[in-house]
Amino acid sequence: MAQVLEFKLPDLGEGLTEAEIVRWLVQVGDVVAVDQPVVEVETAKAMVEVPCPYGGVVTARFGEEGAELPVGAPLLTVAVGEGAEGHRPAADPGTDGGAARAGEQPGAGERRSEGSGNVLVGYGTSEAPARRRRVRPQGRASGAAAGSGTAGAGSSGAGVPGRANGRVRVAEPVDGPVPVISPLVRRLARENDLDLRELTGSGPDGLILRADVEYALRAAAAQGGRATRETGPHPDGTVREQALAATEPAGVAGSAVPPGDVRIPLKGVRGAVADKLARSRREIPDATCWVDADATELMRARAAMNAASGPKISLVALLARICTAALARFPELNSTVDTQAREIVRFDHVHLGFAAQTDRGLVVPVVRDAHARDAEALTSEFARLTEAARAGRLTPGELTGGTFTLNNYGVFGVDGSTPIVNHPEAAMLGVGRIVPKPWVHEGELAVRQVVQLSLTFDHRVCDGGTAGGFLRYVADCVEQPAVLLRTL
């Protein structure tokens, strides 16, 4: 007899909590093999094809293309075992999936399926994981029904559990598990001191969604503090927030958009970049120093290298080689701050990140063990990662773990910038465009190839003397590449 197994969005690693469905690779009724990719999702770090650990017939899909799902949310259901062909639906149920989730659910002891071997976190087991039925705390279901009945047919909250007449219903605290899947929702509530047990979610089976938490926080903000609750009796026996939705200040989520204005969701790569930059500015006391350098000799050295036989050497590879030599002299900048332990962690390796602009936004691929690579090897790795970034093929592992970042913003035709440190790193070197400028060379005015170098650093890991020494050494190597010979 066929068994219907539910495949949930797996943990994709690197702390990712949600993903956006980009493209379904299978249709309802298709036969899939073990480890066959079934959907392409976009995380905050990369595009990923997600393989299914079960082999059988797809009976339902959950989520339209473009929808965001939290880790642990159902992706699809698969009928496996003998008789699986009989589970082909007569019509595509779309994204509802209700029929597939209802019906026969075999016990954990009855489920056995072919092993996967998949490496996604939470999968690759030798047998199908046992499904657990979500337990709804007593009183939550009745509260949702009462809330739906409170709103009139024409109200904006009609038919949405947990909201009535534009207000969020707050249930009495109850014992038992809180119906929350997304770690992001838990963190948002925790950071804002909001008790999730007091909310009734608007998702399936009372699931608390991020929108529910944000709505409750906006209600509290509209009152100038924590949400106050009426203590008087109500027909449904619940406690209600004084949401005062009509008094929400302009600019908050959910407010009306004036004609001509456009709202652009901060999600995917753009959302991840926004969060990281904001966190860097919020947590890192950064400072910036800069210097102009005569890059004429560096450009001549590169031209001589490329005139010889062998692969061409890129300018960014030479700058990266200079960076790794400078970090060997000033290891304070190749570090991070462990705020929990109140310790500075210095790395014995250099995983060099470099900023790359793509159609999907700004990404920072990481060259592993850059300190152990020569200019030729660095050129090859920069080219490989840049091509993968533009094609959207970078893996989460290739976008994380950096210890220092090199930012060549000169490709945009600008001279200088004050980079934002790539959290949780401690420093970033910025390189402007190299352009002919008047320069005093050997006591005479001459036209030279000049570049501006800027270093933004975490002032907790070092003082200005260390940062200045690092930047001066980099500038000396740019002006006199032979200086590098001492460290090679």
C-alpha positions as CSV (number, residue, x, y, z in Angstrom):
1,M,0.0,0.0,0.0
2,A,1.3,3.4,-0.9
3,Q,2.3,5.8,1.9
4,V,2.1,9.6,1.6
5,L,5.2,11.3,3.0
6,E,5.6,15.0,3.5
7,F,8.9,16.6,2.4
8,K,9.6,19.9,4.2
9,L,11.9,22.7,3.3
10,P,15.2,21.5,4.8
11,D,17.8,23.4,6.7
12,L,20.1,24.7,4.0
13,G,22.8,25.5,6.5
14,E,24.7,28.8,7.3
15,G,21.9,29.9,9.6
16,L,19.3,30.4,6.9
17,T,15.7,30.4,8.1
18,E,13.7,30.9,5.0
19,A,13.8,30.7,1.2
20,E,11.8,31.9,-1.8
21,I,10.4,29.5,-4.4
22,V,11.9,30.5,-7.7
23,R,10.9,27.6,-9.9
24,W,9.1,24.3,-9.5
25,L,11.0,21.5,-11.3
26,V,8.1,18.9,-10.9
27,Q,4.4,18.9,-11.4
28,V,1.7,17.2,-9.3
29,G,1.4,13.7,-10.7
30,D,5.1,13.5,-11.7
31,V,7.2,10.5,-10.7
32,V,10.3,11.5,-8.9
33,A,13.4,9.5,-8.0
34,V,15.4,9.6,-4.7
35,D,17.5,12.8,-4.6
36,Q,15.9,14.3,-7.7
37,P,15.8,18.1,-7.6
38,V,12.2,19.1,-7.2
39,V,12.3,22.9,-6.7
40,E,14.7,25.8,-7.1
41,V,14.8,28.2,-4.2
42,E,16.6,31.5,-3.6
43,T,18.0,32.1,-0.1
44,A,19.6,35.2,1.2
45,K,22.9,33.8,0.0
46,A,22.4,31.7,-3.2
47,M,20.2,29.9,-5.6
48,V,19.8,26.3,-4.5
49,E,18.2,23.2,-6.2
50,V,16.5,21.2,-3.4
51,P,16.5,17.4,-3.9
52,C,13.7,15.2,-2.5
53,P,14.8,12.3,-0.3
54,Y,11.8,10.2,-1.3
55,G,11.0,8.4,-4.5
56,G,7.4,8.2,-5.7
57,V,4.5,10.2,-7.1
58,V,4.1,13.9,-6.3
59,T,0.6,14.3,-4.8
60,A,0.7,18.0,-3.8
61,R,2.9,21.1,-3.8
62,F,2.9,23.9,-1.3
63,G,3.6,27.4,-2.3
64,E,3.5,29.3,-5.6
65,E,6.6,30.5,-7.4
66,G,7.7,33.8,-5.7
67,A,6.4,32.7,-2.3
68,E,8.6,32.7,0.8
69,L,8.7,29.6,3.0
70,P,10.3,29.2,6.4
71,V,12.6,26.2,7.1
72,G,10.4,23.3,8.2
73,A,7.4,24.3,6.1
74,P,5.9,21.6,3.8
75,L,7.3,21.7,0.2
76,L,5.4,18.8,-1.3
77,T,4.0,15.3,-0.5
78,V,5.1,12.1,-2.2
79,A,3.2,8.8,-2.4
80,V,5.8,6.0,-2.1
81,G,5.7,2.2,-2.1
82,E,3.4,-0.2,-3.9
83,G,0.2,1.4,-5.2
84,A,1.9,4.8,-5.5
85,E,0.5,5.2,-9.1
86,G,-3.0,5.1,-7.6
87,H,-2.2,8.3,-5.8
88,R,-2.0,10.4,-9.0
89,P,-4.6,13.1,-8.5
90,A,-7.3,13.5,-11.1
91,A,-6.7,17.3,-11.2
92,D,-3.9,19.4,-9.9
93,P,-5.0,20.7,-6.5
94,G,-2.7,23.8,-7.0
95,T,-0.9,24.9,-3.9
96,D,-3.6,24.1,-1.4
97,G,-2.4,20.6,-0.7
98,G,-5.2,20.1,1.8
99,A,-6.3,16.8,0.4
100,A,-2.8,15.4,0.5
101,R,-2.3,16.5,4.1
102,A,-5.6,14.9,5.2
103,G,-6.4,11.3,4.8
104,E,-4.3,8.3,5.7
105,Q,-1.2,9.1,7.6
106,P,0.6,5.9,8.5
107,G,2.2,5.6,11.9
108,A,5.9,6.0,12.4
109,G,6.4,2.3,12.7
110,E,4.9,1.6,9.3
111,R,7.0,4.0,7.3
112,R,10.0,2.7,5.5
113,S,11.5,4.2,2.3
114,E,14.6,4.0,0.2
115,G,17.6,5.8,1.7
116,S,18.5,9.1,0.4
117,G,22.1,9.9,1.1
118,N,21.4,13.5,0.5
119,V,23.6,16.0,2.3
120,L,21.0,18.7,3.2
121,V,20.8,19.3,6.9
122,G,18.0,17.2,8.4
123,Y,17.8,14.7,5.5
124,G,19.8,11.9,4.2
125,T,18.4,9.4,6.7
126,S,18.1,5.7,6.0
127,E,14.4,5.8,6.6
128,A,11.7,8.4,6.3
129,P,11.4,10.6,9.4
130,A,8.2,10.1,11.5
131,R,5.7,12.9,11.1
132,R,4.4,14.5,14.2
133,R,0.9,15.9,14.4
134,R,0.9,19.5,15.5
135,V,-0.8,19.8,18.9
136,R,-3.0,22.8,19.2
137,P,-3.3,24.1,22.7
138,Q,-6.8,23.9,24.3
139,G,-8.8,27.0,23.8
140,R,-6.8,28.2,20.8
141,A,-9.1,26.7,18.2
142,S,-12.2,28.0,19.8
143,G,-10.6,31.4,20.1
144,A,-9.9,31.5,16.4
145,A,-13.4,30.5,15.6
146,A,-14.8,33.1,17.9
147,G,-12.5,35.8,16.4
148,S,-13.6,34.9,12.9
149,G,-17.2,35.2,13.9
150,T,-16.7,38.6,15.5
151,A,-15.7,40.3,12.3
152,G,-18.5,41.3,9.9
153,A,-18.6,40.0,6.4
154,G,-17.4,43.3,5.1
155,S,-14.5,43.8,7.6
156,S,-10.9,43.6,6.6
157,G,-10.3,40.9,9.2
158,A,-13.2,38.6,8.2
159,G,-12.1,35.0,7.8
160,V,-8.5,35.7,9.1
161,P,-8.0,33.9,12.4
162,G,-6.4,36.1,15.0
163,R,-7.7,39.3,13.6
164,A,-11.1,41.0,13.9
165,N,-12.1,44.5,12.7
166,G,-8.4,45.3,12.0
167,R,-7.3,44.3,15.5
168,V,-5.0,41.5,16.6
169,R,-6.6,39.2,19.1
170,V,-4.4,38.2,22.0
171,A,-5.4,34.9,23.6
172,E,-4.8,34.1,27.3
173,P,-1.4,32.5,27.9
174,V,-1.8,28.7,27.7
175,D,0.5,25.7,28.4
176,G,1.8,23.5,25.6
177,P,3.8,24.1,22.5
178,V,3.7,27.5,20.8
179,P,2.6,27.1,17.1
180,V,5.6,28.7,15.5
181,I,7.8,27.2,12.7
182,S,10.1,30.0,11.7
183,P,13.1,30.7,13.9
184,L,13.0,34.2,12.5
185,V,9.5,34.7,14.1
186,R,10.8,33.5,17.5
187,R,13.8,35.8,17.3
188,L,11.7,38.8,16.3
189,A,9.4,38.2,19.3
190,R,12.3,37.6,21.7
191,E,14.1,40.8,20.7
192,N,11.0,42.8,21.2
193,D,10.0,41.1,24.5
194,L,6.8,39.8,23.0
195,D,5.2,36.6,24.5
196,L,4.2,34.4,21.6
197,R,1.9,32.4,23.9
198,E,-0.4,35.5,24.0
199,L,-0.9,35.6,20.2
200,T,-3.3,33.6,18.1
201,G,-1.7,33.1,14.7
202,S,-3.4,33.8,11.3
203,G,-1.7,30.8,9.6
204,P,-3.0,27.3,9.1
205,D,-4.0,25.6,12.4
206,G,-3.3,28.8,14.2
207,L,0.3,29.0,13.1
208,I,1.9,32.3,14.2
209,L,3.4,34.1,11.2
210,R,5.9,36.9,11.0
211,A,3.0,39.2,10.0
212,D,1.2,38.5,13.2
213,V,4.2,39.5,15.3
214,E,4.8,42.6,13.3
215,Y,1.2,43.6,13.5
216,A,1.3,43.2,17.3
217,L,4.4,45.3,17.5
218,R,2.9,48.0,15.4
219,A,-0.1,48.1,17.7
220,A,2.2,48.5,20.7
221,A,4.2,51.2,18.9
222,A,1.0,53.1,18.1
223,Q,0.3,53.3,21.8
224,G,3.8,54.4,22.6
225,G,4.9,51.3,24.4
226,R,3.9,47.7,25.1
227,A,0.5,46.6,24.0
228,T,-2.1,47.2,26.8
229,R,-4.9,44.7,27.1
230,E,-8.5,45.3,28.1
231,T,-9.4,43.3,31.2
232,G,-13.2,43.6,30.8
233,P,-15.2,40.6,29.5
234,H,-15.7,39.9,25.8
235,P,-18.2,37.7,24.1
236,D,-15.5,35.3,22.9
237,G,-13.8,35.2,26.2
238,T,-10.5,36.5,24.9
239,V,-8.4,39.6,25.7
240,R,-8.0,42.2,23.0
241,E,-5.2,44.7,22.1
242,Q,-6.1,48.3,21.6
243,A,-4.6,48.2,18.2
244,L,-5.7,51.7,17.1
245,A,-4.8,50.8,13.5
246,A,-6.2,54.2,12.3
247,T,-3.5,56.0,14.3
248,E,-0.5,54.2,12.8
249,P,2.1,56.8,11.7
250,A,2.9,57.2,8.0
251,G,5.7,55.0,6.7
252,V,5.0,51.9,8.8
253,A,4.4,48.6,7.1
254,G,0.8,48.3,5.9
255,S,0.2,52.0,5.5
256,A,-1.3,53.4,2.3
257,V,1.1,54.1,-0.6
258,P,0.7,57.5,-2.2
259,P,0.1,57.4,-6.0
260,G,3.4,57.0,-7.9
261,D,5.3,55.6,-4.9
262,V,6.6,52.0,-5.1
263,R,7.2,49.5,-2.3
264,I,10.1,47.1,-3.0
265,P,10.3,44.2,-0.6
266,L,13.6,43.8,1.2
267,K,14.1,40.1,0.7
268,G,16.5,37.7,-0.9
269,V,20.0,39.0,-1.5
270,R,18.9,42.7,-1.1
271,G,17.3,41.9,2.3
272,A,20.3,40.0,3.5
273,V,22.6,42.8,2.5
274,A,20.4,45.4,4.2
275,D,20.3,43.3,7.4
276,K,24.1,42.8,7.4
277,L,25.0,46.4,6.7
278,A,22.6,47.6,9.4
279,R,24.0,45.1,11.9
280,S,27.5,46.2,11.1
281,R,26.7,49.9,11.7
282,R,24.8,49.0,14.8
283,E,27.4,46.7,16.4
284,I,30.9,47.7,15.1
285,P,32.6,51.0,16.2
286,D,34.3,51.5,12.8
287,A,36.8,54.1,11.7
288,T,38.3,54.9,8.3
289,C,41.7,56.0,7.2
290,W,42.9,56.5,3.6
291,V,45.9,57.4,1.6
292,D,46.8,58.2,-2.1
293,A,49.4,55.9,-3.7
294,D,51.4,56.0,-6.9
295,A,50.5,52.8,-8.6
296,T,52.6,53.4,-11.7
297,E,55.2,50.7,-10.8
298,L,52.5,48.2,-9.9
299,M,50.9,48.6,-13.3
300,R,54.3,48.2,-15.0
301,A,55.0,45.1,-13.0
302,R,51.7,43.6,-14.0
303,A,52.3,44.4,-17.6
304,A,55.7,42.7,-17.4
305,M,54.1,39.6,-15.9
306,N,51.5,39.4,-18.6
307,A,54.0,39.9,-21.3
308,A,55.7,36.7,-20.3
309,S,54.3,33.3,-21.1
310,G,51.6,31.8,-18.9
311,P,48.2,32.9,-17.7
312,K,47.4,36.5,-17.4
313,I,47.5,38.1,-13.9
314,S,44.6,40.3,-12.8
315,L,45.1,43.5,-10.9
316,V,42.7,42.4,-8.1
317,A,44.9,39.3,-7.6
318,L,48.0,41.4,-7.1
319,L,46.1,43.6,-4.6
320,A,44.9,40.4,-2.8
321,R,48.5,39.2,-2.6
322,I,49.5,42.5,-1.1
323,C,46.6,42.2,1.4
324,T,47.6,38.8,2.6
325,A,51.2,40.0,3.1
326,A,50.0,43.0,5.1
327,L,47.8,40.8,7.3
328,A,50.8,38.6,8.1
329,R,52.4,41.8,9.5
330,F,49.3,43.1,11.1
331,P,47.2,40.1,12.2
332,E,45.0,42.2,14.4
333,L,43.0,43.1,11.4
334,N,42.4,39.5,10.4
335,S,40.1,38.8,13.3
336,T,36.6,39.1,14.8
337,V,35.1,40.1,18.1
338,D,33.3,37.5,20.2
339,T,30.9,39.7,22.0
340,Q,29.5,36.9,24.2
341,A,32.9,35.9,25.5
342,R,34.3,39.5,25.2
343,E,37.3,38.2,23.3
344,I,39.1,39.0,20.1
345,V,39.6,36.0,17.9
346,R,42.6,36.2,15.6
347,F,42.5,33.8,12.6
348,D,45.5,31.8,11.5
349,H,44.3,31.7,7.9
350,V,43.0,34.4,5.5
351,H,39.7,33.7,3.8
352,L,39.6,36.7,1.6
353,G,36.2,38.1,0.5
354,F,35.7,40.4,-2.4
355,A,32.7,42.5,-3.3
356,A,31.1,41.6,-6.6
357,Q,28.1,43.4,-8.2
358,T,25.6,41.1,-9.9
359,D,22.1,41.3,-11.3
360,R,20.8,39.9,-8.0
361,G,22.6,42.5,-6.0
362,L,25.9,42.8,-4.1
363,V,27.5,39.6,-3.0
364,V,30.8,38.8,-1.4
365,P,32.4,35.5,-2.6
366,V,35.2,34.2,-0.4
367,V,38.6,32.9,-1.6
368,R,39.6,30.2,0.8
369,D,43.2,30.2,2.1
370,A,44.1,33.2,0.1
371,H,47.4,33.5,2.0
372,A,48.5,30.2,0.6
373,R,47.9,31.1,-3.1
374,D,50.2,32.9,-5.5
375,A,49.0,35.6,-7.9
376,E,48.3,33.1,-10.7
377,A,46.1,30.9,-8.4
378,L,44.4,34.0,-7.0
379,T,43.6,35.2,-10.5
380,S,42.0,31.8,-11.4
381,E,39.9,31.7,-8.2
382,F,38.7,35.2,-8.6
383,A,37.6,34.5,-12.1
384,R,35.8,31.3,-11.1
385,L,33.9,32.9,-8.2
386,T,33.0,36.0,-10.2
387,E,31.5,33.9,-13.1
388,A,29.6,31.8,-10.5
389,A,28.3,35.0,-8.8
390,R,27.0,36.5,-12.0
391,A,25.3,33.2,-13.0
392,G,23.8,32.8,-9.5
393,R,25.5,29.5,-8.9
394,L,27.4,30.4,-5.7
395,T,26.9,28.0,-2.8
396,P,26.2,29.2,0.7
397,G,29.7,27.9,1.6
398,E,31.3,30.2,-1.0
399,L,29.6,33.2,0.4
400,T,30.4,32.8,4.1
401,G,33.4,32.4,6.4
402,G,35.4,35.4,5.2
403,T,38.0,36.9,7.6
404,F,38.9,40.1,5.6
405,T,37.3,41.8,2.6
406,L,38.8,43.5,-0.5
407,N,36.5,46.0,-2.2
408,N,37.5,47.3,-5.6
409,Y,34.9,50.1,-6.1
410,G,37.2,51.7,-8.7
411,V,35.4,49.6,-11.3
412,F,32.4,52.0,-10.8
413,G,34.6,55.0,-11.8
414,V,34.9,56.5,-8.3
415,D,38.1,57.6,-6.5
416,G,37.2,57.0,-2.9
417,S,34.7,55.6,-0.4
418,T,34.2,54.7,3.3
419,P,33.4,51.0,3.2
420,I,31.2,49.4,5.8
421,V,32.9,46.5,7.5
422,N,31.5,43.1,6.4
423,H,30.2,41.9,9.7
424,P,31.5,39.9,11.6
425,E,34.9,40.7,10.1
426,A,37.1,43.4,11.5
427,A,38.3,45.3,8.5
428,M,37.9,46.0,4.8
429,L,40.3,47.5,2.3
430,G,38.8,49.7,-0.4
431,V,40.5,50.5,-3.7
432,G,39.5,53.4,-6.0
433,R,40.1,53.8,-9.7
434,I,43.6,54.2,-11.0
435,V,43.9,57.4,-13.0
436,P,46.6,59.7,-14.3
437,K,47.2,62.6,-12.0
438,P,50.0,65.2,-11.4
439,W,52.4,63.7,-8.8
440,V,55.7,64.7,-7.3
441,H,58.0,61.9,-8.3
442,E,61.7,62.0,-7.4
443,G,61.5,65.7,-6.7
444,E,59.8,66.6,-10.0
445,L,56.2,67.1,-11.0
446,A,55.1,64.2,-13.3
447,V,51.9,62.5,-14.5
448,R,51.6,59.2,-12.6
449,Q,49.0,56.5,-12.1
450,V,47.4,57.3,-8.8
451,V,45.0,55.3,-6.6
452,Q,43.2,56.1,-3.4
453,L,43.3,53.3,-0.7
454,S,40.9,53.3,2.2
455,L,40.7,51.1,5.3
456,T,37.7,50.8,7.5
457,F,38.4,48.8,10.7
458,D,36.8,47.8,13.9
459,H,38.3,50.0,16.5
460,R,37.8,47.3,19.2
461,V,40.5,45.1,17.6
462,C,43.2,47.7,17.2
463,D,44.1,51.4,17.5
464,G,44.9,53.8,14.8
465,G,48.6,53.1,14.8
466,T,48.0,49.5,13.7
467,A,45.5,50.5,11.1
468,G,47.8,53.2,9.8
469,G,50.7,50.8,9.7
470,F,48.7,48.2,7.7
471,L,47.5,50.8,5.2
472,R,51.0,52.3,4.8
473,Y,52.5,48.9,4.1
474,V,49.8,48.3,1.4
475,A,50.6,51.7,-0.1
476,D,54.3,50.9,-0.1
477,C,53.8,47.6,-1.9
478,V,51.6,49.4,-4.5
479,E,54.3,52.0,-5.1
480,Q,57.2,49.6,-4.9
481,P,56.2,46.0,-5.7
482,A,59.7,44.9,-4.8
483,V,58.8,45.4,-1.2
484,L,56.7,42.2,-1.5
485,L,59.9,40.2,-2.2
486,R,60.8,40.4,1.5
487,T,57.7,38.3,2.4
488,L,57.6,35.9,-0.5
